[in-house]
Each structure stands twice: as C-alpha cells, then as structure tokens.
C-alpha cells in the first residue's frame, strides 16, 4: 500500500514548529519554506528508513529536548573556520581585550553563540592565551550550539585542512599538534580554556548568571531568526552581558539590531554593540593588571578554577603581541591601498583578508568583464562579506560560465542557497559539487581552497 502523501498543511505545521521552538525561519516565502520542510522530511525518511508520514508524526510527538536533538542537524549551518574575519579579531585583541583587562577585575568570560564545530571559540582562546595583557589563566571561553554532532567534534578539537583555510603553516604549527591521517588537534593549553554545551538561544535558560559574560560572538546566526526569535535572543544576550560587555555580530547583521536596546560602537570602520552607552568611549588601556595579592575579592568568584593567576601585564609598546602580524594578514603583504596595482589579484585578496573590503571590491570591479574566473569568485566573496548576496550569486555564475568545474564557486553557491533556505538550489549545487569531487582523488588539492583536499570537502558536505 502506498504511503499517504504529506500535504501542504503538514509542511506548514512543521515550519511553524521549527519557528516556535527555535525562532528560525526556514524561508521568507511560504512556498519555499514548505519546500525546505518537505526536503527535511525526505532526508530523515531516507536516513531512518521510515515512511515520510511516520517520520512526520514521530517529529511532532517528540518533547522539546528530543525534538532539538532530532532536528538540529537539519536546520543548522556548519560553515566556519579558524581565524575567520581577521579584522574583527584584530579589534578584539587590540581594542576590546585591553578595555576589559583594565576594567573587569575577575576572569574574563567570552561566549561563542552558535559555535558549530568549535573553530571560533578555539580561535578566541588562542588569541587570549597569547595576549600580552597578563590574562594568564584568568579567562574562559564558552561555545554553544544546537547541533549535538557538531559539539562532539568541537570537544575533540580535531580538524582537517579545510578548517585552516587562510592560516599559514607557522600558525598551524603554533596552535595544533599533528593527529592521525593528516588531521590536527588543538593544543591542550588552548583546549583546556574552552567549554562546550548545547543551548537553544530562543528557548533555553542560559547556563550563567546575569551580567556574567564579557564578550558574546554571535556571527552569521541571528540572520536566521524571525523578528520574535531575534528579540528573545537579544534579550538573553542583554541579560548575560556585563555592563562593560560587548556583542559582536557579522557585518551583514548589524542592521538587524536597529531598534534593539544595544548601543552601537564604531571601531576601525566596524560596528560592535554594547549593553550600555559608554560615557567616555573605549576604556583606556592600562599597562597593569591586578596581581592575585591585590585583586578585589568577589565571593561569587571564589570557586572559579580559572580565577587564580592574573600576574602583571605589559604595554603593547614594550612587547609586540606574538604572531600579531599573522592575525592581521596571513599573506604578510603590507601594501598601501593607494599604491596597489589594480591588476595584482593576489594583493587585492590580501586587502580583502585585512578587512579593506570597499577598496578591494573597487579594484575587483575595475578589472571589468575579466575572463579570469577567480576574479569573479573573489568579487563574490567580498560581496558576501558585506551581505550583498544578489551580486555575489551573479559573480559566481560568471565564474562557472568561464570554468564549470570551479569547485569553490560551486561551494559558495551551495552556502548561499543554504542561508537563503532555497532547497532546490541547495540540492542542485550539492549534486553538482559532489559529482565534481567524486571524479577527483582524495588527495587532490582544491584550487583556491586554502590547502583543502577533495576528501576534506566531501567530508564537509556531509554536514550540509
């Protein structure tokens, strides 16, 4: 007997359930939302070897926690890598951390909300552990996500080359130990500073006290929530942050905080947010951090295992931060924008990596209708960084017209389709990309993939 076909009403119920429990909008267009929900049920039906109507009933009968564990792998996006957006990280290291070190007389706590497989929280721990501010063990990084499988990988701290795109070999050797089969594990000194846990940003009670968190990184996450869900998330962030705290979102998400209680603060052409309006701008950097003998005692922190070693700090003028040049620019190209030759695409890429997106985009566009597919790919990446997905897709299609086997262009289109909730485009791009990769050998290096191999990318596709 043929299994009953699920109706549009069934799909609408599933879309509503995901929105109510997670605050996540599967697509702005109701028809696209139904399409994506239908694809979700089909995928689960195949994975569980069950009929679709039984899978649907099973999902809808689950309790909230069971529902979270069941559905999260299908609605979360695991696109991340180490030292992503170096300009933001540079501001964190050089401006935000000093302001906290001089004003927060206890261990600094940083939360990576929506941490996926852990690359971001480990990056933050690396920056803080190597800081010259005398933080020592006086900090803690928390990573949270919905996806239990992603968190299992994060806790292991083992990564392949695909997670290192944009990193130099020197950085990899600095922060990682060789593992098995060409993989690397985050060094223990950094892993010991990071904790991971599952948190539903819309429905969960946060696992810390009000005002306990000093910095929240939540990049490329709040764009997926509807208005009500976004409001709940921001209210939770407001409660969690200390009065001197900071909220850091992606550049394309800053407009979503318009009308929120957060106050924008502009640093080096970037917008960050604070729970209170600073009376005197950024806190002044101090060359001295409280030693254990003089640190004001707060009973609430007496049992914190990381509240034991502040030591003394030093000024940035006295000792340059270790590997700071790597954080600023992995290509080590120090070229003034006004002197950059417009035809030097490598230098344009270096400018984009430094965060000089407007100038890099201007130079890319000055190349006109180039016959080099990489020019269009790079232009697309810059468009994506500033949130212009329409022009980004157009550039990627031009790149693929010139080179239909351009793996990274296919991968970027796949990422955009996932972020837009376009299930038809997701399926098509996934099929095209997998077909190209299966024709390659496992160890074939992907052009413009920052050292990733075909095997690395096929492994990444398993989470998409």
RAGICOR-V964814 format. One record per helix or strand of 2 or more residues. SS is the DSSP state (a for helix, b for strand). FROM is the first residue (numbers start at 0). TO is the last residue. Records with the same first field share a line. If there is no record, write none. Layout:
SS=FROM-TO + FROM-TO
//
This chain:
a=7-21 + 29-47 + 51-60 + 63-74 + 85-100 + 118-128 + 147-155 + 160-163 + 168-174 + 187-190 + 221-223 + 226-239 + 250-256 + 298-300 + 323-327 + 336-338 + 344-352 + 356-365 + 372-384 + 388-401 + 406-419 + 422-437 + 453-460
b=107-112 + 138-144 + 157-158 + 175-177 + 183-185 + 193-197 + 212-216 + 240-247 + 262-266 + 269-273
//
